[in-house]
Amino acid sequence: MTIYNTFRRFWGLGSLSNPDTGAQIGGPVGLSTASGESVTDERALKISAVWACVQLITNSVAGLPLQVYREKGTERVPIEPRHGLADILTRRPNPYMKPRDFRTAMTVQMCLWSNAYAEIGRIGNRIVSITPLRPGRMVPVIDGNGDLTYHYTTVQGIKVYAASSILHLKGFGTDGFVGAERNNYARESYGLTVAAETFAAKQFANGGRPGGVLMFDAFLKPEQRTQAKTLYEGLTEGAINSNRIWVLEGGSKYQALDFSADQMQMIATRSQQLSEVARYFGVPGVMIGAGDSTTAAWPASFEQQMLSFLTFTLQAYLDEWKAGLEYALVPMTGADADVRFDHDTAPLVKMDSTAKAAYLSTLVQNGLMTRNEGRNKLGLPKSDEDHADNLTIQVNLSTLDKEATPNDNQDNKPARPMPTQIRQ
């Protein structure tokens, strides 16, 4: 049954709705489009807008530091050095990849397929590796008992994985078992983009001009028709022939076909397709060089732009990374049940020097960060001065019930310190 479902998936014969049991498909499948262009998953990456969106999202997500810690009540406690899960995710996920390689591959899968799969290698109960698998070969299957398994196509045949052996990161979806595969839903848009690119390429190959027709005053005999093709074929099109002298005789006339790129609005079509593809990825068109009507609504400052990109595009990927890792790698009980993961998004949102100075000063002066922690944020060495590792506050910050009254000093009470004084 699995081989049959895989075959149906490859040839685009699967249905949109997933059954209660059997293969779970992430949307309509198939390679052909109404434009006549066949767009495979790999061909999609040749579309500049797709490449730009995937690269932008992947580099942004994979470049953020992944934090591994223990959750003790409301506190985050740093994980102990050389902890197994921390080593796998921040040092070597498997024998073949660096951590960034692993996270890049998985995020690219999430971008294109809305599903990313990795095999969890174990020795006993100890996790020793996580290795990406190809999403195009994976089919989640629900058996008759309601158990979820993963069927992976290899050269040796179908390999069946238990759900506990697979790290499955899912994007936006309708049933919770699989993400709605972006490539499948966007394939018609991809096909139109490819068709526009193909037309533009052929136009340039023809010197930027459309073809034409040769007209004769009388019907030609078969041998005359063959002779005319031999003489004139190739002269009516092709950049290499654009400046050649034509000799038309015997009442023949040439008329160019009036289908220019401007008249067919191909330039506008190609520009519109950039924004169309960007919408499928949730990326603002301006970030991939697609000028559209949404540009006017884009925040003016770079910091606000990055915050918007983080909030509306990247956060979904970061949330799924966190939830997926904890669901697949962290046991429900035992010594590691309190292990958690998160991303440090500070490197993504860069502030100018003035804004950063004001931000750090506020944290230090209000007891939320020590001076040495602030220096560490600036990449400066640790200070040995007194109280550099202590939290400090301004003394004029106090509760209302401790405010001095006009009669306070009549009882020989010490005067409140001036607001400019700071308690170290």
N, C-alpha and C positions, 0 to 999 in steps of 0.2 A: 504493500500500500504506500509506503514512504517513497519508493522509487517512482511509483506512478504519480504521486503528488509533486515530486521534484520535477518530473518530466513536464507535467502540466504547468508548473510554475515557470520553467525555462521558456516554453513555447507560448506563454501568455494565455493559457486556457483555464486558469484558476478563477474562482468567483471572488467578488468583492467581500461578501459576508463570510465570516469565519464560522465553521460549524462547531457544535458543542464538543465534538471529538475529532481527532485527525489533525491535519496540517493547519497551522495558523499563518495566514498570509497578510503582509502589511500593506494591502491595497491592490488596485488593478495592476496587472503585470503585462508585459509585452514590450517589444522593441520598436515596432512600427508606429508611425504617427500619421495624422491626416495630411501633413505637408509632404509626405512621400519619403521623408528622411528616416532612416533607422538609427536610433540613438541608444547605444549601449551605455552602461554605467561609466565605462572608461572614456567613451566618446564625449560624455557630458563634461568631463574635466577639460576638454579641448575648447570649450566655450569660455571665453575670457571672463565673463561675469560669474560663471560658476566657479572657476578657478580662484578668482579674487575673493568671493564670499567664503569659500572653504578655507583658503589660506588665511584670511583675516580672522575668522572665528578660531581656527585651529591654533595658530600662533599665539593668539591672545589667551586661550585657555591653557594650552600646554606650557606657556611661559610663566604662569603664576605658581609661586611656591605652594606645594601641598603640605599642610601641617598635619601631623599625627600626634594625638594627645589622649590623655585619659580624662574622662568627665567624672569629677567627684562632686556630686551635688550641683551647685551652681558654678563651681570653679573648673578651670582647665589646668590640668597638671601635665607638664611636659613628659612625653614618653621616655622610658629609660633607654640609655644608649644601646644600640645594636639590637633593639627589639625586632623580632622576626618580620612583622608586618611593615614596620617602618623601614627596615632594610630593603624589603622587596619593592616598596613604592618609591623610595627616595634614593636607592643605590643601584640595585640590579633586579628588575622584575623577572628576568629569565636569562639564560646563558647567551642570548643573542642580541639583547637590546639594552640601551641606556634608558633611564626612566622617561626622559623626554621622547625618545623614539616610541616607547609603548603608549604614552599618553597622546602623542601626535596621531599614531595609527588609529587608536580607538576614537578620538575626536573626529577624524576624517570620516570614519564609518558612521558616526552619529550625524554628521552633516549631510552625507549623501544618502544613506539608507535609513536614517533615524533609528538604527539598531546597531549596536556594537557588541561583539562577542569575544570572550577570552576564556581559554581553558585554565582551570585552577589545578595546579599540580600539587599533590600532597604526598607526604611520607607519614603514614599513620594519620593522626589528626593535625599534623603540622603542615601549614601551607609553605611550599618551597618555591613556587613560581606561578606567574600568570602570563599566558602567551596569547596574543591576538589570533583570532580565527577569521576567515573571510565570510562576511555576511551573505554574499551571494550564494554560498554553498550551504548555508544553515537554514533549517526549517524547524521551528518549534512545533511539537506535536503533543496533543492531549490524548492519552489512551482511554480505553473504556472505563478505567477506574477513576478517571479524573486527574491522573498524575501527569505532570508536565515533563517531557523529555526533549532533548535537542538532537536532531538527526543531521549529521554533517557529512557531506559527500566528499570522498577522497578517491584516489586512484585505485585503492583496494576495495572500494565499495562504501556503503553507508556505515558510519560510526555513530553509535548512540551514546549520548551523554546523559547522566542524571542531572537534574536541575542544580544540585549542590556542587556540580563540577564545572559550572559555567557562570562567569561574570557577564551579565546581560545588562547593558545600558540602553535605555529606551527613550526615544523622543516622544513628541506629541502623538497620541494614539486614541483609539476609540474603545478598546476592550481590555487594556491593561496587560495583555499577553505579549503583544508586539507593537512597536511604533509604526505609525503610518509612513511608509517609505517615501521620502521626499522625491527621489528620482522617479518613482512610478507615477506620482501625481503630477509632477512637473514636466513629464516627458513631452507632452504636446507643445508646451512653451519652449522646451529645448529644441524640438523639431523645427519650429518656426524660426528660431534664432539660427540654427544650422542652415536652413533653406535660404535665409537672407544673406548669410555669409557666403554660401556657395554662389548665389546670384552675383554678389558684389565681386567675388574673385573672378568669375567668368567675364564680367564686364571689363575688369582691368586687363584680363588676358586678351580681350578684343579691342584694346586701345581705348577703353572707356566709352566705346560706341556700340549701339546695337547692330545686329546684322541687317541685311537688306535683300532685295529681290532683283533679278534681271528680268526685264520684260521685252518680248519680241512682238513685232506687228503681225506675225503669222505663226501658224502651228509649225513646229519643227518635226522633221523626220527623226526617227530613232538615232541614226548616226549623227545628225546635227545636234541633237540633245546631248549625246555623249561628248561630242566635240566642244560644245559650249561649257559643259561641266569641267572638262579638262582645261580649257582656257581660263575660265573665270572663277572656278571654285577656289576659295582661299583668299581671293582678292577682296571679297566683300566683308571680310572680318579678319581679326588678328592684328595685334599691335605691330607685328613685324611688317605688315603690309600697309600700314596707315599712311605712308608717304609715297607709295609707289604710283606710277602713272598708269592709268587704265586706258586701254584702247578698245572702245566699244564700236562694233561695226555691224552692218547688216540690219540696221533699224533697231538694234537692242538699246534698251534704256535701263538705268539703275535707279532704284528708289530705296532709301534707307527706311527700315522699320522704325516707327516713331514710338519706341518704348524706352525712354530714358529713365535713369534711376530717379531723377527728380519727379517725373510724371508718375512713376509707380510708387512714389513716397518711400523708397527703400531706405533713404537716410533717416527719415523719421521713424520707420519701422525698426531699424537696428537700434536707434537710440531708445525707443520705447521698450525693446526687449531687454536692455540692460536693467531698467527699473523693474520689469516684470520678473526677471530671475532674482533680483535682489529681494523682492517681496516674498518669494518662496523661502528665502533663508532668514527673513526678518532683519536684514541688514539695511540701514539707510543708504539710499542710492548714492548720496554724495560721498560715502566712504569708499566706493569702488569706482568713482569717476563718472557716475551717471547723473547728469543734471536733470532734475525733474521738478514738478510743482511742490514736492515735499521739502525741497531745499530751503525754501523761505521759512519753514517752521522749525528748522534745525537750530539748536542753541548757538548763540554767537561765540561764546567762549569755548576754548578747547577743553577746559576742565568739565564744563557742563555737557559738552558733546560726548566725552568719554563716560561720564556718569550715565547718560541716556543709553549709550551703547551697552554698558555693563548691565543696567537695569532691565532693558527690554530685549536684549539679544543674548548676552553671555550668561546671565544669572540662571537661566533654565539649564544650560549645560553644566554649570558648576553645581547646581542643586542635584542634578541627576548623578554626577560623579560622586558626590558625597553620599547620597542615598544608596546608590548602587554598590559602592565599596563596602559600606556598613552592612548592607543586606547580605552580600555574598561572602564577605571575608570575616566578619565579626560574629563570634558565637553568641547564642542567646544567654548562655550561662557559662560560668567559669571565670578564670583569672583575667581573661581578655574581654569580657563582656562590656566593659566600660570604655573600650578603645573607640575613638571617634576621629573623623577626618574633616578637614575644612581647607579652603583656599585663602591665602592672603591676597586681597585685591588691591592693596595699597600701591604696589608697583605699577598697576595699570592706570590709576588716576594720579597723574603727576601734577603737582601744584607749582606755581612760580615761587621764587625765593621769598617774596614778601608774604604771600599767603601761608607758606609753610612755617615761616618764623612766627607769625601770629597764632597759627594753629598749635604749634609746639609750646609756645609761651603760655597759652591758655591752659593746656593740659598740665604743665609743670606747676603753674601758679595756683591751680585748683586741686592739687593733690591727686591727680589721675595718672601722673607719670613722674618718675624721678629725673633729675638732671642727667644722669648717666644714660637712662633710657632714651631721653631726648637726643643726646649726643650720638647714641648708637643709630638712631633714625637718620641722622645726618652723615653717618659714616665716619664719625670722629672717634678718636681713642677714648677709652674710659678715663675719667678724671679721678685723681686721688684726694681731692679736697674734702674737707669735712662736710658731712651731710649730703654729698653728691648722690648717695644711694638711698636717701630718705625722702619720703613724700613730704612736701611743704605746702602750706596754704597761706593766704593773706590774712592777717589778724583782724582786719575790719569786716571779715565775713563771719557773722555770728547770727544766732537766732534772735527774734524780736524780744523774747522775754528777758534777754540779757542786755538789752539796750540801756544805756545810762539815763537816769532821770535828773531833773534839776536839783533834787535834794540829795543825790548820791554822795556828794563830797561833804555834806554837812555831818555825815557819820564817819568822817576821816577815811572814806574808802579811796583806794588808789584810783587815779584818773585812768580812763581808758586810753590805750595807746593810739597815737595818731594813725590815720589810714595809710600813711606812707610806710609805716613800719611793717616788716615781714618777720614772722616767727619762723626760724630755721628748724 
